[in-house]
């Protein structure tokens, strides 16, 4: 086998591989000899047929398999002999092949860049922390009480804001019912804003037994395109008017919320808020770190990886655009400017992903079973009361477990770099802790914002 480099442009490499006809024929002979051990021909016992007869019978049928083997072995040899690290699967093309002739094929690929890691102790980061205000705990406590409140039927009462009405409703446009516009025994809190603007207002003053035609217009930005901006009528039957019953915040209430006492409930709430603050602090210091690494390191990134990342971002954008889910910043920009911005974000993500991967390999960072278990526990905490369902999901779904590995690996690498960096702790207000804007660097602001949205997946 002869390997020749025919092109080298930055990270892009191309090689020509030639497998001499004699060598290729020898591979065919070797394959036929394997077959001969069990092959049967008329007049011969299994494994005893003459080789030349077997070759005549099987030569053409094994040729395709031998070509595949030769191409695979040749591609692997190209990578091994040239110490290459392909960014993606090499592109292999057979350029010449016929009976009795040399097998020739090209191997094109993009190599991963060589990254020289610097001294992470020179990176300066601020770790922002905030104390949990007592009023935040009380606000959360009242929210829990509000969510636990009960309602009681009040006969003859006219519905007022804050009351719950039990309704049946059927929505129609131009006299025709539309999908998803029908409900039965639906508990609607007036003033909650959970229905289309104007719907709840028209039920104020209604009594049990009332029939009301509610006239509303779907918002122009409504998620269902076929309903957006259209006038509709909802035929509503009010079955009950229920009044909220005031919840006494005491030890009994705390027990109903799953705590031992009111003091313990307040402590649990404070710890949950503190955990939220720590997550925000983590997001901020990670963003600082990624910005610092982006500024510090400059190397070429494989175009194929950048293009794949860019394509994924654009697909997300197209979906958001289709369902009116673009944020205000995106709506304010032209598509040309957005696509240019997305290209920069794709380049940043690939660059940082390659850098973090290099750090992980250099530091010999690995994922351990306890890391997976901790990640599953964290996922389960997001669904109080449904923890077993979450555990069962991961127990039965290997792909879901594998999906946790990339973000776990990334977070461990980030932790490693932060442990080496110079970190200054700063106590700030809650408002400052949750302020993720960067008015001094508008170009970075959007990139960092996109980065934050994708932290669970990749840097």
C-alpha positions in Angstrom: 0.0 0.0 0.0 1.3 3.4 -1.0 0.1 6.6 0.7 0.8 10.1 -0.8 -0.3 13.4 0.6 -1.8 15.4 -2.3 -3.2 18.5 -0.6 -2.6 20.3 2.7 -4.5 23.5 3.3 -4.7 24.5 6.9 -6.7 21.8 8.7 -7.8 20.2 5.4 -5.8 17.2 4.2 -6.1 14.9 1.2 -4.2 11.7 0.6 -4.1 9.3 -2.3 -3.9 5.6 -1.4 -2.8 2.9 -3.9 -3.2 -0.8 -3.2 -1.2 -2.6 -5.9 -3.0 -5.2 -8.0 -0.9 -8.0 -6.6 -1.6 -7.0 -3.0 -5.3 -6.7 -3.7 -5.4 -10.1 -5.4 -3.6 -11.5 -2.3 -6.3 -10.2 -0.1 -8.9 -11.9 -2.3 -7.0 -15.2 -2.1 -6.9 -14.8 1.7 -10.6 -14.3 1.8 -11.3 -17.3 -0.4 -9.0 -19.5 1.8 -11.2 -18.6 4.7 -14.3 -19.7 2.8 -12.5 -22.9 1.6 -12.6 -24.3 5.2 -16.3 -25.0 4.9 -17.0 -24.6 1.2 -18.7 -27.5 -0.7 -18.4 -28.2 -4.4 -20.0 -31.1 -6.2 -17.7 -34.2 -6.0 -15.7 -32.9 -3.1 -16.0 -33.1 0.7 -16.4 -29.9 2.6 -13.0 -28.1 2.8 -11.4 -30.4 0.2 -12.2 -28.6 -3.0 -9.2 -27.4 -5.1 -8.3 -23.7 -4.5 -8.4 -22.8 -8.2 -11.9 -24.1 -8.5 -13.0 -22.1 -5.4 -11.3 -19.0 -6.7 -13.1 -19.3 -10.0 -16.5 -19.6 -8.2 -16.0 -17.0 -5.4 -13.6 -14.4 -6.8 -16.1 -11.9 -8.0 -18.5 -12.4 -5.1 -15.8 -11.6 -2.5 -14.3 -8.7 -4.4 -16.8 -6.1 -3.0 -16.0 -7.2 0.6 -12.3 -7.0 -0.1 -12.6 -3.5 -1.5 -14.4 -2.4 1.7 -11.7 -4.0 3.8 -8.9 -2.4 1.8 -10.5 1.1 1.9 -11.1 0.8 5.6 -7.6 -0.4 6.3 -6.1 2.2 4.0 -8.0 5.0 5.7 -7.0 3.9 9.1 -3.4 3.7 8.0 -3.5 7.2 6.6 -4.7 8.5 10.0 -2.2 6.4 12.0 0.9 7.0 9.9 0.3 10.8 9.7 -0.7 11.2 13.4 -4.0 12.7 12.4 -7.0 13.5 14.5 -10.0 13.7 12.2 -12.7 16.2 13.2 -15.3 14.2 11.4 -15.5 10.9 9.4 -13.0 11.0 6.5 -14.5 11.4 3.0 -13.3 8.4 0.9 -13.7 8.2 -2.9 -12.5 5.3 -5.1 -10.8 6.9 -8.1 -9.6 3.9 -10.0 -10.6 0.2 -9.8 -10.8 -2.6 -12.4 -9.9 -6.3 -12.6 -6.2 -6.8 -12.6 -5.4 -3.1 -11.9 -4.4 -1.2 -8.8 -7.1 0.0 -6.4 -6.8 3.7 -6.0 -8.8 5.9 -3.6 -8.6 9.4 -2.0 -9.0 10.1 1.7 -10.1 13.7 2.5 -10.5 15.0 6.0 -10.3 18.0 8.4 -7.8 17.5 11.1 -8.3 18.8 14.6 -6.1 21.8 15.5 -3.1 21.6 17.7 -4.0 23.4 20.9 -1.3 24.5 23.3 -2.7 25.0 26.8 -1.6 28.0 28.8 -1.4 28.8 32.5 -5.0 28.9 33.9 -3.8 30.6 37.1 -3.5 33.8 35.1 -7.3 33.9 34.5 -9.1 36.2 36.9 -12.7 35.5 37.7 -15.3 37.1 40.0 -17.6 34.8 42.0 -20.8 36.7 42.8 -22.8 35.8 45.9 -25.9 37.2 47.4 -27.6 36.8 50.8 -31.2 35.5 50.8 -33.4 38.4 52.0 -36.1 37.5 54.6 -38.8 39.1 52.4 -37.9 36.7 49.6 -38.5 33.8 52.0 -41.9 35.3 53.0 -42.8 35.9 49.4 -42.1 32.3 48.5 -44.0 31.1 51.6 -47.1 33.2 50.6 -46.8 31.8 47.1 -46.9 28.2 48.4 -49.9 29.2 50.6 -51.6 30.7 47.5 -51.0 27.5 45.5 -52.4 25.4 48.4 -55.5 27.5 48.9 -58.9 25.8 48.7 -62.1 27.2 47.3 -65.7 26.8 48.5 -68.9 27.1 46.5 -70.9 30.3 47.4 -74.5 30.0 46.3 -76.0 33.1 44.6 -72.6 34.9 44.5 -71.6 37.0 41.5 -68.1 36.1 40.3 -65.5 38.6 41.2 -61.8 38.9 40.5 -59.9 36.2 42.4 -62.9 33.9 42.4 -62.8 30.5 40.6 -65.6 29.7 38.2 -66.2 26.1 37.0 -67.1 26.4 33.3 -68.0 24.5 30.2 -67.0 26.3 27.0 -67.0 25.8 23.2 -65.0 28.2 21.0 -65.9 29.0 17.4 -64.7 31.2 14.5 -67.4 32.3 12.0 -69.7 29.8 13.6 -67.3 26.8 13.1 -65.8 25.1 16.2 -62.0 25.0 16.2 -59.7 22.3 17.5 -58.6 22.8 21.1 -61.3 25.3 21.9 -63.5 23.1 24.0 -63.5 22.3 27.7 -65.6 20.8 30.4 -65.7 21.5 34.2 -62.7 23.8 33.8 -61.7 25.7 36.9 -60.8 29.2 35.8 -59.5 31.8 38.3 -60.7 35.2 37.2 -57.8 37.7 37.0 -55.2 34.9 36.5 -54.6 35.8 32.9 -54.5 32.2 31.9 -57.0 32.6 29.1 -57.0 34.9 26.1 -56.9 38.6 27.0 -60.5 39.8 27.7 -62.0 36.4 28.3 -61.9 36.4 32.1 -63.1 40.0 32.3 -66.4 39.1 30.6 -67.2 36.5 33.3 -66.9 38.9 36.2 -70.4 39.3 37.6 -71.6 36.0 36.3 -73.6 33.6 38.5 -73.9 29.8 38.6 -76.3 28.8 35.8 -75.4 31.7 33.6 -74.8 31.3 29.9 -72.4 33.9 28.4 -71.1 34.4 24.9 -67.6 35.6 25.3 -66.2 37.6 22.3 -62.5 37.8 22.1 -59.7 38.2 19.5 -56.7 35.9 19.4 -53.4 37.8 19.8 -51.5 38.3 16.5 -48.6 36.4 18.2 -50.7 33.5 19.2 -48.8 30.2 18.9 -51.4 28.5 16.7 -51.0 30.3 13.3 -54.5 29.3 12.1 -56.0 31.2 15.1 -53.7 34.2 15.4 -55.4 37.5 15.0 -58.9 36.1 14.5 -62.1 37.0 16.2 -63.8 34.2 18.1 -66.9 33.5 20.2 -66.8 31.2 23.2 -70.2 29.8 24.4 -69.6 29.6 28.2 -71.8 27.9 30.8 -71.0 28.8 34.4 -71.6 25.8 36.6 -70.2 27.1 39.9 -68.8 30.2 41.5 -66.2 29.4 44.1 -64.5 31.7 46.6 -61.0 31.2 47.8 -60.6 30.2 51.4 -57.9 32.1 53.3 -55.0 29.8 54.2 -53.6 30.2 57.7 -49.8 30.0 57.6 -48.9 27.9 60.6 -47.4 24.6 61.6 -50.4 22.7 60.3 -50.0 24.4 56.9 -46.3 23.6 56.9 -47.1 19.9 57.5 -49.5 19.9 54.6 -46.7 21.2 52.5 -44.4 18.4 53.6 -42.4 20.1 56.3 -42.1 19.2 60.0 -42.9 22.8 61.1 -43.3 26.3 59.9 -39.7 27.1 60.9 -38.5 24.1 59.0 -40.5 25.1 56.0 -39.0 28.6 56.0 -35.5 26.9 56.3 -36.3 24.7 53.3 -37.5 27.6 51.3 -34.4 29.6 52.2 -32.1 26.7 51.1 -34.0 26.4 47.8 -33.6 30.1 47.1 -29.9 29.9 48.1 -29.5 27.0 45.7 -31.1 29.1 42.9 -28.6 31.9 43.8 -25.7 29.5 43.6 -26.9 28.3 40.1 -27.0 31.9 39.0 -23.5 32.5 40.4 -22.3 29.4 38.6 -23.8 30.7 35.3 -22.0 34.0 35.7 -18.6 32.7 36.6 -18.9 30.1 33.8 -19.7 32.8 31.3 -16.7 34.9 32.5 -14.5 31.8 32.1 -15.8 31.1 28.6 -15.3 34.7 27.6 -11.8 34.7 29.0 -10.9 31.5 27.2 -12.4 32.8 23.9 -10.3 35.9 24.2 -7.1 34.1 25.3 -7.0 31.3 22.7 -6.9 31.7 19.0 -6.7 28.7 16.7 -8.3 27.5 13.5 -11.5 25.4 13.9 -12.6 22.7 11.4 -15.1 24.3 9.0 -17.2 21.1 8.9 -17.8 21.3 12.7 -18.6 25.1 12.5 -21.0 24.5 9.6 -22.8 21.7 11.4 -23.2 23.9 14.5 -24.3 26.9 12.5 -26.9 24.7 10.7 -28.3 23.5 14.1 -28.6 27.2 15.3 -30.3 28.2 12.1 -32.8 25.3 12.4 -33.6 26.5 16.0 -34.1 30.0 14.7 -36.4 28.8 11.9 -38.5 26.9 14.4 -38.7 29.8 16.8 -39.6 32.1 13.9 -42.3 29.7 12.7 -44.0 29.6 16.1 -43.5 33.3 17.0 -41.0 32.5 19.7 -38.2 34.9 18.7 -37.1 37.2 21.6 -37.3 40.9 21.2 -33.6 41.3 20.4 -33.9 38.9 17.5 -37.0 40.5 16.2 -35.2 43.9 16.2 -32.5 42.7 13.8 -32.5 41.8 10.1 -32.2 38.2 9.2 -28.8 39.0 7.5 -27.4 40.4 10.7 -28.8 37.5 12.7 -27.3 34.9 10.4 -23.9 36.6 10.6 -24.2 36.7 14.4 -25.2 33.0 14.5 -22.1 32.1 12.4 -19.9 33.9 15.1 -21.7 32.0 17.8 -21.2 28.7 16.0 -17.5 29.4 15.6 -17.3 30.3 19.3 -19.1 27.1 20.4 -16.9 24.9 18.3 -13.7 26.7 19.4 -14.6 26.4 23.1 -15.8 22.9 22.7 -12.4 21.8 21.2 -10.5 23.7 23.9 -12.5 22.2 26.8 -12.1 18.8 25.3 -8.3 19.3 25.1 -8.2 20.4 28.7 -10.2 17.3 29.7 -7.8 15.0 28.0 -4.8 16.8 29.3 -6.1 16.7 32.9 -7.3 13.1 32.5 -10.8 14.0 33.5 -13.3 11.2 33.4 -16.9 10.5 34.2 -17.5 8.2 37.1 -20.7 6.3 38.1 -21.3 8.7 41.0 -21.2 11.6 38.6 -24.0 10.0 36.6 -26.0 9.2 39.8 -25.6 12.8 41.0 -26.9 14.2 37.7 -29.9 11.9 37.8 -30.6 13.0 41.3 -30.5 16.6 40.2 -32.9 15.9 37.4 -35.3 14.1 39.9 -35.3 17.1 42.2 -36.9 19.2 39.4 -40.0 17.0 39.6 -41.1 16.8 43.3 -43.3 13.8 44.0 -42.3 12.2 40.7 -38.8 11.2 41.6 -39.4 7.5 41.1 -40.7 8.1 37.6 -37.5 10.0 36.7 -35.3 7.3 38.2 -37.2 4.6 36.2 -36.9 6.7 33.0 -33.1 6.7 33.2 -32.9 3.1 34.4 -34.7 2.0 31.3 -33.3 4.5 28.8 -29.5 4.1 28.1 -29.7 6.9 25.5 -31.0 9.3 28.1 -28.1 8.4 30.4 -25.6 8.8 27.6 -27.2 12.2 27.0 -26.1 13.3 30.5 -22.4 12.5 29.9 -21.4 15.4 27.6 -22.7 18.2 30.0 -21.3 16.3 33.0 -17.9 16.1 31.3 -18.0 19.8 30.4 -19.0 20.9 33.9 -16.1 18.8 35.4 -13.7 20.5 33.0 -15.1 24.0 33.9 -14.7 23.1 37.6 -11.1 22.1 37.0 -10.2 25.3 35.2 -11.9 27.4 37.9 -10.0 25.6 40.5 -6.8 26.7 38.8 -7.9 30.3 38.1 -7.6 33.3 40.4 -11.2 33.7 41.9 -12.3 36.7 43.9 -15.6 36.3 45.9 -17.9 39.3 45.8 -21.2 39.8 47.7 -23.7 41.6 45.5 -27.4 42.4 45.5 -29.9 39.8 44.2 -30.6 42.2 41.2 -26.9 42.3 40.3 -26.6 38.5 40.7 -29.3 38.0 38.1 -28.2 40.7 35.8 -26.6 38.8 32.8 -26.4 41.8 30.5 -23.1 43.4 29.4 -23.8 46.9 28.2 -20.1 47.6 27.5 -19.9 44.7 25.0 -23.1 44.5 22.9 -21.5 42.1 20.4 -20.6 39.7 23.2 -23.9 40.0 24.9 -25.9 38.0 22.4 -23.2 35.4 22.0 -22.9 35.0 25.7 -26.7 34.8 25.9 -26.8 32.0 23.3 -24.0 30.3 25.2 -26.0 30.4 28.4 -29.0 28.8 26.7 -26.9 26.0 25.5 -24.9 25.3 28.7 -26.7 22.1 29.3 -25.5 20.8 25.9 -22.2 22.2 24.9 -19.9 25.2 25.3 
